[in-house]
Amino acid sequence: MPDDPVVALQLGRVDYLAAWELQRQLAAARRAGAIPDTLLLLEHPPTFTTGRRGGTHHLRLSVDALAARGVPYYVTDRGGDVTYHGPGQLVVYVILRLGEGQRRVRRFVESLEATVLDVLASYGITGELDPRHPGVWIGRNKIAAIGIAIHHGVTYHGIALNVTTDLEPFDWIVPCGIPDRGVTSLAELVAGPVELADVQARWLAAFAERFGRTVELDPEPVRSLDDVLLRLTSRWAGATRSSAIVR
């Protein structure tokens, strides 16, 4: 039901593996029609991940050396190469019934990139796209990484936008496998303080505009990941009952 609102949940700081497992559960529930389209808004503790075709060849430190610094490394099922997640980075995982077809996939990625361009523009910053390298760039520095997975027409994974992120850990990898490029953050580009909550609000507005959907931000932060599926299924059941009554 494309006219139904997209529900946005605030998860706070979440372990990467726990968030990945939650995404897979929600994607399965979305395919079954048990929950609405959903946005998960969160941060991760320091973590390195790579996509399904990635490997360790774009690490400048060994996996053991990263672990000794307290930063795990995971091979995931998203697209894209190696990247870093950490505090001060806005991560949005998009659980969306997309349907099949390459055209829809391209349009979805382009729309995600456009949401970041809109956020940057709201701060007076001109972002750029590179057709060879997904994500959003400021000159030769990447500010937002995009990596998605689609299974039976439902998306998961999403975007990671550097807001106040400590960029030093990016020196331990070849970010996104591109050796002659760097990274940047909003904090490096904006005069004055920048708040993650403000960036989140701007991104949600951009998503609603670019995807032509109403977004309902749940005001209650999620206290336990175990509650997410129940919260969404209960909300969806109530919405579909109300819709059936109206019809």
C-alpha positions as CSV (number, residue, x, y, z in Angstrom):
1,M,0.0,0.0,0.0
2,P,2.2,2.9,-1.2
3,D,-0.1,5.5,0.3
4,D,0.5,4.2,3.8
5,P,2.9,6.1,6.0
6,V,6.5,5.0,6.3
7,V,7.3,4.5,10.0
8,A,10.6,5.9,11.3
9,L,12.1,4.4,14.5
10,Q,14.9,5.9,16.6
11,L,17.2,3.1,17.8
12,G,20.0,5.1,19.4
13,R,23.5,3.4,19.3
14,V,23.2,-0.2,18.3
15,D,25.7,-3.0,17.8
16,Y,26.2,-3.7,14.1
17,L,25.4,-7.4,14.2
18,A,22.2,-6.9,16.2
19,A,21.1,-4.2,13.8
20,W,21.8,-6.5,10.8
21,E,19.8,-9.3,12.2
22,L,17.0,-7.0,13.0
23,Q,17.0,-5.7,9.4
24,R,16.7,-9.3,8.1
25,Q,13.8,-10.0,10.4
26,L,12.0,-6.8,9.4
27,A,12.6,-7.4,5.7
28,A,11.1,-10.9,6.0
29,A,8.1,-9.4,7.9
30,R,7.7,-6.7,5.2
31,R,7.7,-9.3,2.5
32,A,5.0,-11.2,4.4
33,G,2.9,-8.0,4.7
34,A,3.1,-8.0,8.5
35,I,4.7,-4.5,8.9
36,P,4.8,-1.2,7.1
37,D,7.7,0.3,5.2
38,T,10.2,1.3,7.9
39,L,13.2,3.5,8.5
40,L,15.6,2.6,11.2
41,L,17.6,5.7,12.5
42,L,20.7,4.9,14.5
43,E,24.4,5.1,15.2
44,H,26.9,2.2,15.5
45,P,29.8,1.9,17.8
46,P,33.1,1.8,15.9
47,T,32.8,-0.9,13.3
48,F,34.2,-1.8,9.8
49,T,32.0,-3.5,7.3
50,T,32.4,-4.6,3.7
51,G,29.9,-5.7,1.1
52,R,29.1,-9.2,-0.2
53,R,31.9,-9.0,-2.8
54,G,34.4,-7.4,-0.5
55,G,37.5,-8.8,1.2
56,T,40.4,-7.7,3.3
57,H,42.5,-6.3,0.5
58,H,41.2,-2.8,1.2
59,L,42.2,-2.9,4.8
60,R,45.4,-1.0,5.7
61,L,45.5,-2.8,9.1
62,S,44.9,-6.5,9.6
63,V,41.7,-7.7,11.0
64,D,43.6,-8.7,14.2
65,A,45.1,-5.2,14.4
66,L,41.7,-3.6,14.1
67,A,40.3,-6.0,16.8
68,A,43.2,-5.0,19.1
69,R,42.0,-1.4,18.7
70,G,38.5,-2.5,19.7
71,V,37.0,-2.3,16.2
72,P,35.4,-5.4,14.6
73,Y,35.3,-6.1,10.9
74,Y,32.3,-7.8,9.3
75,V,31.6,-9.1,5.8
76,T,27.9,-8.3,5.1
77,D,25.3,-9.0,2.4
78,R,25.0,-5.3,1.2
79,G,26.5,-3.9,-1.9
80,G,29.6,-1.8,-1.9
81,D,33.1,-2.1,-0.4
82,V,34.7,-1.4,3.0
83,T,33.5,1.5,5.1
84,Y,33.6,2.6,8.7
85,H,30.7,3.2,11.1
86,G,31.0,5.1,14.3
87,P,29.4,7.6,16.7
88,G,28.4,10.8,15.1
89,Q,27.3,9.1,11.9
90,L,23.7,9.1,10.9
91,V,22.8,5.6,9.7
92,V,19.5,5.0,8.1
93,Y,18.4,1.4,7.2
94,V,15.5,1.4,4.7
95,I,13.0,-1.5,4.9
96,L,10.9,-0.8,1.8
97,R,8.8,-2.9,-0.5
98,L,10.3,-1.9,-3.8
99,G,9.2,-4.6,-6.2
100,E,11.3,-6.3,-8.9
101,G,13.2,-4.8,-11.8
102,Q,16.5,-3.0,-12.4
103,R,14.8,0.3,-13.2
104,R,13.2,0.4,-9.8
105,V,16.5,-0.4,-8.1
106,R,18.4,2.4,-9.9
107,R,15.6,4.8,-9.1
108,F,15.7,3.8,-5.5
109,V,19.5,4.3,-5.2
110,E,19.2,7.7,-7.0
111,S,16.5,8.8,-4.7
112,L,18.5,7.8,-1.6
113,E,21.5,9.8,-3.0
114,A,19.1,12.8,-3.6
115,T,18.0,12.8,0.0
116,V,21.6,13.4,1.1
117,L,22.1,16.1,-1.6
118,D,19.0,17.8,-0.2
119,V,20.3,17.7,3.4
120,L,23.6,19.2,2.3
121,A,21.9,21.9,0.3
122,S,19.9,22.8,3.4
123,Y,23.3,23.7,5.0
124,G,24.5,25.6,1.9
125,I,26.7,22.8,0.7
126,T,26.7,21.4,-2.8
127,G,27.1,17.7,-2.9
128,E,28.1,15.7,-6.0
129,L,27.4,12.3,-7.5
130,D,29.9,10.1,-9.3
131,P,28.3,7.6,-11.7
132,R,31.2,5.2,-11.2
133,H,31.1,5.3,-7.4
134,P,27.8,5.3,-5.5
135,G,27.4,7.7,-2.6
136,V,27.6,11.4,-2.2
137,W,30.8,13.4,-2.6
138,I,32.3,16.8,-1.7
139,G,34.9,17.2,-4.4
140,R,37.1,14.1,-4.0
141,N,35.9,13.4,-0.5
142,K,33.0,11.1,0.3
143,I,30.5,12.3,2.9
144,A,27.9,9.6,2.6
145,A,28.1,5.9,1.7
146,I,25.3,4.0,0.3
147,G,25.0,0.2,0.3
148,I,21.8,-1.8,-0.1
149,A,20.5,-5.3,-0.4
150,I,17.2,-6.3,-2.0
151,H,15.6,-9.7,-1.4
152,H,12.4,-10.6,-3.1
153,G,11.6,-7.0,-3.8
154,V,12.2,-5.6,-0.2
155,T,15.2,-3.4,0.5
156,Y,17.4,-3.3,3.6
157,H,20.7,-1.7,4.6
158,G,20.9,2.0,3.4
159,I,23.0,5.1,4.0
160,A,25.7,6.3,6.4
161,L,26.2,10.1,6.5
162,N,29.2,11.5,8.3
163,V,27.9,14.3,10.7
164,T,30.4,14.6,13.6
165,T,32.1,11.3,12.9
166,D,35.7,10.9,14.0
167,L,37.4,10.4,10.6
168,E,40.7,8.9,11.8
169,P,39.6,5.3,11.5
170,F,39.0,5.8,7.8
171,D,42.8,6.0,7.6
172,W,43.0,2.4,8.5
173,I,41.1,1.3,5.3
174,V,40.8,2.3,1.7
175,P,37.3,3.8,2.0
176,C,34.9,2.1,-0.4
177,G,38.0,0.6,-2.1
178,I,38.9,3.9,-3.9
179,P,42.6,4.6,-3.1
180,D,42.7,8.2,-4.5
181,R,39.7,9.5,-2.6
182,G,39.2,10.7,0.9
183,V,36.3,11.3,3.4
184,T,34.8,14.3,5.1
185,S,31.9,15.2,7.4
186,L,29.3,17.9,7.9
187,A,31.2,19.1,11.0
188,E,34.2,19.8,8.8
189,L,32.1,21.8,6.3
190,V,29.6,23.7,8.4
191,A,30.5,26.8,10.3
192,G,29.4,26.3,13.9
193,P,28.0,23.2,15.7
194,V,25.9,20.7,13.9
195,E,23.6,18.4,15.7
196,L,22.8,14.8,14.7
197,A,19.1,15.3,15.6
198,D,18.8,18.3,13.3
199,V,20.4,16.4,10.5
200,Q,18.1,13.5,11.1
201,A,15.0,15.8,10.9
202,R,16.3,17.3,7.6
203,W,16.9,13.9,6.2
204,L,13.4,12.6,7.1
205,A,11.9,15.7,5.3
206,A,14.1,15.0,2.3
207,F,13.0,11.3,2.2
208,A,9.3,12.3,2.4
209,E,9.8,14.7,-0.5
210,R,11.9,12.5,-2.7
211,F,9.9,9.3,-2.2
212,G,6.5,11.0,-2.2
213,R,5.6,9.4,1.1
214,T,4.3,10.5,4.5
215,V,6.8,9.7,7.2
216,E,5.6,9.1,10.8
217,L,8.5,9.4,13.3
218,D,7.7,7.4,16.4
219,P,8.5,9.9,19.2
220,E,9.4,7.1,21.6
221,P,13.0,5.9,21.2
222,V,13.4,2.2,21.0
223,R,14.7,0.8,24.3
224,S,15.1,-2.8,23.2
225,L,15.5,-4.3,19.7
226,D,13.3,-7.1,20.8
227,D,10.4,-4.6,20.9
228,V,10.8,-3.4,17.4
229,L,9.0,-6.1,15.5
230,L,6.1,-6.2,18.0
231,R,5.8,-2.4,17.9
232,L,5.6,-2.4,14.1
233,T,3.3,-5.4,13.7
234,S,0.9,-3.9,16.3
235,R,1.0,-0.5,14.5
236,W,0.4,-2.1,11.1
237,A,-2.5,-4.3,12.3
238,G,-4.2,-1.2,13.7
239,A,-3.6,0.7,10.5
240,T,-5.0,-2.0,8.3
241,R,-8.0,-2.5,10.5
242,S,-8.8,1.2,10.3
243,S,-8.2,1.2,6.5
244,A,-10.6,-1.7,6.1
245,I,-13.3,0.1,8.1
246,V,-13.0,3.2,6.0
247,R,-13.2,1.3,2.8
